[in-house]
C-alpha cells in the first residue's frame, strides 16, 4: 500500500482538504465579501420554486442585457469667405462638408446600423443617429447618459472632446471607400496623442479606431456586450469559493482563496451569494424525499434520452438524480437573481447525499444558457463568465495537459453538449471517471471545429490564449469529455506560456473580443497565435497526431457517436 497523500480527483492536489480546511476556505471567502443566502429550507424552496405538482415549466436563465449604443455623426459645414475678402484657409480635410453630403452619409450610416441589428448575435439597442457639429452638443442628451458605448462617425472636427463624455467609444472612419473623414488626419496626433509622441488618453486607444470595415465595429460591440454582462454579476457559490494553487502560498490556503476572491470582486464587481454545505445537503434530502420532484426528474430524464445521439451507459437512477439537482440549482439561482453557479466540493458534498456526481447537471444547465462550473476556482471562472457573455453560447471548463507534437488535450467531466449554441453534440453518458458513479458526458465534438482556449494566470494579471482546432476526440482514462486540440505554432511556445491550473474553451474564434474587453479591466492578454514565429520554426513543428483510442477501454461498446 502506498503512503502517498496524493488523492484521485479530477483536479489533483497533493493533500486532500479536510472539513476543517474546507471551513478555512469558506471563512476566507466570507471575509472577502461573500454573502450568506437565507431562506433555503426545502419547504420554502418547494413552495416558491420547485412546484409540488411537477407541472411548472423548467426555469430558464434571464437573457443578457442589451448593449446600448448611441451613434453620432460629426460633420463640418464650412463657409467660404466672401469674394471681397482676402483668400484664406476656410475648410479642413474631409468630404462630408455640405448639407447634401451630410444627408447622404447619414442615410448610409442608418442603413449600415440596420444591417448590424439584423446580424447581431448579441443583444444590442441602437439609439437614433445624432447628426451634430460637435460632441459637446449632446453631452446631456438622455441617449448619451443612458448608453454604454458611443459609436462615433468622425467625419468632422467636432469629434474632438468625445473622450470627455465618460463612455466607451468606438470611432469609425471612412478612407478607401469614401467619403474621406477628417479623423484620418487628426485621430492620432490630436485625439489620441494630444500633441505628444505617445498615447495620452486612458479610455480611447488606437484599437478603438475602425476604418471602412463594419465587421470590425461588430466584434467590438460583441466584446463590450460581454463585458457589460460580466461586470457586477452575482454568483451562487456552493460552500464558498476556492482557488487552485493555494499550495503555492506554502499551504496558506485561506490567504490565497481570500486574495483570489477579492481580486475577482475588485476587477469584475462580482457579488458572491453562498449556500453552505449543510444547507445544500438539507435541500437535496428534501428533494429526494418529495415524490413530485422526483417524478418530474424522471420525466425530464425520459425527454432528454429521446434527443438524437444520446446514449445512456450508466445507471438511469444516476441521471434522474442529476435532473433533480438541475431543478434545485435553477431554483437557487432564481432566488439569488443570477444565471451563474459554482460548486466547490461536489465529491465530498453532493455525492454522499444524492448518490450521484453533479457532472451531467452542469451539462444540462450550461446547454440551457446558464453558466455553471464545478471546482469554484475563481482563478479561471471569471474567464468563463466573460467568454460565455461574449459568445452567448456554452463554455467548457477544463483541465489542460502538457502539449506535445502539436496537440493540446483538454478534459473534464462536466462538458456542455450545445457548444455551438444550437445543436446537441452526440454524447455517451458514463460514470464520473474517478469515482465510477454518477452521470458524466463523453461529448463527441465535431472534428475540425475551431476553438478558443483561455488560461488565466494564478496572479490574475495575465490571460494566455490561442485559437486551435479539434483534431480528435480520444478516450483516455482521464475526465470523460476529451478534446485533442491542434495548433499551428511550436510546442515550446505553448509549454513556456502555460499558466494557472484550469482553462476555459468555447467553439469559435473570439480572441479579438477577449483582448478588447481585458484592456478595460487591466488584464494583460497573451495571444500565442500572434507570437513571432519564424518560417524555420513552423517548418520544424510536427504535424498534429490523432492517436487511436486506447484498447481495452469499455469493451463491447460501439465507437463514438457522430452527429447525423
N, C-alpha and C positions, 0 to 999 in steps of 0.2 A: 504493500500500500504506500502510495506517495505521501510525503509530508508537505507537499507544496500547498500554499494557501490560495493558489490560483483557482478560480471558480468558473465553471462553464456558464457562459452568459453571452447573449447576442452583442453585448458591449463589454468585452473582457476588462477586468480590472484585477489588480494584484491582491486586494483584500476585500472580502465580502463586507458590505455595510451591515452592521448590526442595527438593532432597533434604536439603540442609544445614538449611533452615528446618524441614522435617519432623522432622529429628533433634532440633532445638532444642525443638520441641513435645513430643517423646517424652521427652526428658531432664527437661523441666519437669514433665511428667505423673508420671514416676517419682519425682521429688523431692517431689511432693505426696502420695506414698503408694501409687503403683501397684506391683503385684507381678507379676513375670515368671512366666508359666506355663511349666512344664517338661514334658519327655516328649512333645513334639509332633511327633516324626518320623512320617512316614506309616506306616512299618512298625508302630509301636506303636499308632497310631490304627486302622489297618486290623484288626489282630488283636482289639483290645478293643472297638471300637465300630462299625466300618463293615460287618463281617460279609462275608468274602470270597465266601461262597456266594450272596450277594444276596437271601437269603430272610428276613433279620431284619426284624421289623416296624419301621415308621418310628418313631423316637424321639419321644415326646410330652413336653410340659412337665409338671413336677410341679404338683399342684393348689395353689391358695392355702391358706395356713394358716388354720384357723378362728379366728374371734374368740371368746374365752372370756368369757362373760357370767355374772355372779353376780347373780341377782335377790334383793332384800332388801325385806321389808315391815316397817316400823317402826310399831308401834301402841301406844297408851296404854290401860291398864286401871285407870282411876282408881276410888277407893273413896270414897263419900260419908262424911262424918263421922257418928259415932253420934248418934242423936236427942238424947241428953242433953248433947251438946257445943254450944257456940255456933255459929251459922251462919258459914260461910267459903267462899271460892272453892276448889273442890276439883277442878275439871276445866278443861282447856284447850279451845280451839276444836277442832272435828272431829267426825266421825260414825263413826269406827272406834274405839270405846272400850269394847266389850264382847266377850266370847268369841264370841258369835253373829255379831256384825258382823265380827269378825276372820276367822272361818272362811268367811263368805260372800265377803269381799273376797279372801282367799287363793285360793279356788276360781275366782273371776273372773279373777284375775291368771294363774293356771295355764292357764286356757282361752285368754287373750289371748296368752300366750307360745307355746302350741301353734300358734296361728294365725300368729304371726310366723315360727316354724320352717317352716311349710308354704309361706309366701310368699317366704321369703328367697331372693334371687338372689345371695347371697354366702355363704361358708361360716361357720357360726356354731354354737357349742356352748353351749347354755343349761344351767347347772347348776341343781340343785334350789333352789326358793324357800326362803329362810330367813325365818321369822316371829319377830321379836325385839322387845324393848323398846328396846334401844339398840345402835348400831353397834359400840360397844366390845366387845360380847359375841362378835363374830365376827372380831376383828382378826387372830387367829392361825389361823382356820379354813383348812384346806387349799384349799377353793374360792376363798377370798378371796386367799390367797397366790398361787395359780396364775392367777387371772383377769386379763383385760386391762381390763375395764370393769365397774363396779358399776351395775346398774340398780336405783335406789333408789325404792321406792314409799313416799313420805314422809308417811304418814298421821299419825304421832305425833312427839313432840318428840325421840325418840331418834335422829332423822336428823342432829341437830347433832353435829359431830365427824367426819362422813364425809370431810371434806377431809383428815383426818389418816391415811387408810388408804393413801395413796400410789398411788391408781389413778385412771384416767379415770372420771368419774361422770356418769351421766345421771339426773336426778331427775324422776320422774313424779308428777303431782298430778292429782287429780280436782276439778273445780269444778262445771261446769254439769250434768254427767250423774251426779254424786254417786257414792259418798258424799264429802262435803266433807273435804279433807285439811288438817291443821294447817299444812303448809308454805306454803299460800297466804297465811297471815298472817306467818310468821316467816322465809320464804325470803329476802326482800330485806334487811330491816333487821338480822336477827341472823346468818343464814348467810353471805350474800354481802357485806354491808357491815360486819358485825361492830360494830354500833352506831356507825357513822360515816356520812358523807354521800357516800361514794364506794366503788367496789369495792375490796376488800382481798385476796381470795383470788386466787392465780395459776392454780390448776388447775381452778377451777369459776367460771363466769360465768353471767350471765343466760341465755345461749344454751344452757346445759345443763339448763334447766328446761323441762319439757314439760307442757302442760295438756290432759288429756282425749284428745288425738288420738294413737292408737297409731302411725299412719303417721309422725308426727314423731319417734318413737323409732326406727323402722326406717331412715330415711335417715341418722340419726346413727350407727347401728350399721354401716351400709354404709360410711360415711366412715371410721370407726375401723378397720374391717376392712382397707380400702385402705391406711390409714396403717401398720397393723401389718405388712402385707406389703410395704411400701416401705422401711421402716427396716431398715438393716443388710443390704441386698441386695448380692449380688456382681454385678458387671457385667464381661462379657468385652469388652475393648477391643482392636480390631484396630489396632495402631500407635499406642496411647495415646489420649488424649482431645484434643479441640480446643475452641475457644470462639469462635464467630463474633462478631467485634467487636474482635479484637486490635489492629486499626489505630487504635482509639480511644485506645490507650495509646502512640500515636506510633510504631507499628510494633514495640513491645516485646512480640512475640508470646509468648515464653516466660513472661514475668511474668503476662500475662493468663490464659494456659492454666493455669498453676500456681494462681493465685488462684481461678479458677473451679472447678478440680478439688478444691482444698482446701475451698472453701465447701460444695460438694455433700457431701463426706465429713463435714464438721462438722455440717451441717444434717440429713442423712439417714442418716449412718453407712454410706455406701456403701463397698464394697471393690472396687478395680479389679484385674482379672486380665488381663494384657496378652499378646497374641500379636504378635510382631514381624512386619513386612512380609516379611523373608526367610523366616521360619518358615511364614507363610501361603503364600508362593509355592511352597515345597517341598511343602507338603501338597496344593496344587492340582495341581502337576505329577504327584505320585504318584497322586492320584485319577484324573486324566485318562488315565494310563497303565495303570490297573487295569481289566481287562475286566469283572469282576464289578460294580464300582462303576458303570461307565458303562452296563452293561446294566440295572442297577437304575434308573438315572436315565431310561433310555429307557422302561421300564415305567411309572414314575411320570408321565412326560410323557403317555403314551398315556391313562392313567387320568384325568389332570387334564383333558385335552382332551375327555373324554366328559361332563364336567359341563355341564349345560344352559347355554346362553347364554355359551359360552366360545369366542371366535373368535381363531385364530392368524393374525396378519398380519405376522409377521417370520419369519426362518429358524427352522425347527424345531430345528436344532442349538444355537441360542442358548438356547432354552427347556430343552433337555436339559442343557446345562451349568449352567443355573440350578438344576435339581434336584440335580445333582452338588454344587453349593455348598451347597444346602439340607441335604443329608445331612452334609456336612462341618461346617457351622456347628452343627447339632444335636449332633454328636459332641463338638465343642469345648465347648459349653455343658454337656453332661453331665459331661465331665471336670472342669469348674470348679464343678459343683454349682449351676447357676443357670439361669434362663429368659431372661436378658437379654443381648443382644449389640449392639454398635455398631461400624460400620466407618468408619474415619476418611477414607481416601483411596481409594475404590473405583476411580475413574477412572485413578489412577496406580499402583494395586497389583493389583487383580483383573483389570481389563480387559486389560492387556498379556499376562497369563499365561493366563487362561481363555478369552480372546477372547469374553467376554460381560460385560455390566454385571450387577451383582447385584440390580437393582431387583426383578425378579419373585421372586427368592429371599426378599427381605424380605416380599413379599406372602404367600407360602405359609407362612412362619414365623409371621407375625402372625395369619393366619387359623387356625392350629392352636393359638394361645394363647400363643406366645412374645411377648416384647417386643423387637422387632428394629428398629434405627434406623440410617440412614446418617448421614454427616457427623460423628458423635461430638461433637455440640455439647452440652456439659454445661451450657450456659445453659438449654436447653429440655428436654433428656432427662429431668431429674427430674420435670418436669410430665407427661411421657408415662408414666413409671413409676407415679406416683401415680394418674393418671387411669385407666390400664389396670387397676391393682389395685382401684380403686373400682368400676369398671363391670364388670370381668370380661369385657370384650369388646375387640376390636382398636381401636387408636387410630391416627390419621393424623398423621404428622409432615409439616409442610408449610411452604411459603413463603407469607406473606401478600402482598397487593398493596395499592395505595393505594385506599381506599374512595371510591366516588362514586355518586350517585343511589340511595342505599340498598342498594348491592351491594358486597360484600367478597369478592373472588375469592381462593381459596387453591389451591395446586397443588403437586404433587411427583410423582416418577416411581416411588414405592415404596408406593403406597396398598394397604391391605387390601381384600379383597372381602367379608368377613363382618363388617362393622362393626355389624350388629345382633346378632352372636354366634351366629346360626343359619343364615342364608341367604346364598348366594353372590349378590352383585350381578352383573349382566351385565358382561362385560369384553371389550374388544378388546385383544389382546396385540400391542403395537407395538414399535418400537425405542426405546431410550433417546433422548430428544429431542436433546440437544446433540451426541451422538456419532454418532447414527443407526446404532448397532449394539446388540446385546443384546436383552433382552426386558423390556418395561416395561408396566404395566397402564394402560389408559384405563378406569377404573371408572365405571359408569353408576349413580350414586347416585339413588335414587328422589326425584323432585321432591316437595317438601312435607315431607321428613324434617326433624325437629327436630334441632338440632346444638349442641353445646357447643364453644366456642373459648377457648383459653388462650394468653396471650402473656406469658411471664416476662421481666422486665427484665434487662439486662446485669448490673446490680449484684446481682441475686439477691434483692433485698429486697421486690419487689412483683410480683405477677402481675395482669395485666389480663384480664378475660374477659367473655363475654356469651353469651346464647342467640340463635341465629339459625335460619334455615330454608333448606334447599336450594331455590333458585329456578330453577336451570338447570345443565346440565352442558355447558359450551361446549367448543370445540376451537380454542384459540388456539395459536400457535407458542410455547408455554411448556411446562413439565413436563406429562407426559401426563395424569394424573388432575387434573381441574379442577372445583371446585365454586364456583358463584356463590351466595354466602350473603346472604340479605336480613335486615335488622334494622329495628327499629321506633323508632329514635332518630335525631337529626340526624347527618349526615355529620361535622360538625365535632367532635362529641363523640368519635367513634372516631378521627378523624385526630389529635386532640390527645392521645389516650391510647395511640397505638401505641408499643410498647416492644419491645426485643430485635430479633432478626432472624428466627428461625424461630418458628412457632406449633404448637400441638397441638390436635387436634379429635377428637370422638367423636360417635356418634349418641346422641341423648337429651339431656335437661337434667339436669346434675349440678353445677350451680353451688353449691347449698347444701352438698353433700358436700365439694366442694373447699374452700370457705371454712371449714368446720368443722375440716378437717384442717390447713389452713395456720395457723390460730390457734395450734396446738400446736407449731409449729416456728418461729414468729416471723416469718412472711412476710405482708406486707400484701396484702389482697385488694381488688381494684378491680372491682366488678360494674357494668358500663356500663348494664345494663338497669335498675338501681336508681338511677341518677343522676337528680337532679331535672331534669325536662324540662317546660316549660310547654305548655299546650294550643296556644298560638300557634306554638311551635317544632315541635310534632308536625304541625300543620296545614301548615307550610311544608316539611316533609320530603317530597321527591318519592317517588312510588310506585316500588318496585323495578322495574328494567327487566330483560328477558330477551332480550339481543341474539341475533340469528340467528348461526349458525355462519359463520365467515369463508369466503367462496367460494374454490374452487381448492385447498383442502387435501384431500389424499388423494382425488383424483378417481376416479370409477368404483367407489367403495366405498359400500355401503349405509349408511343413517343409523344412529344409535346403537341398540344393543340395549336392550330393556326386559325386566324380569323378567316371566315368564309367570305 
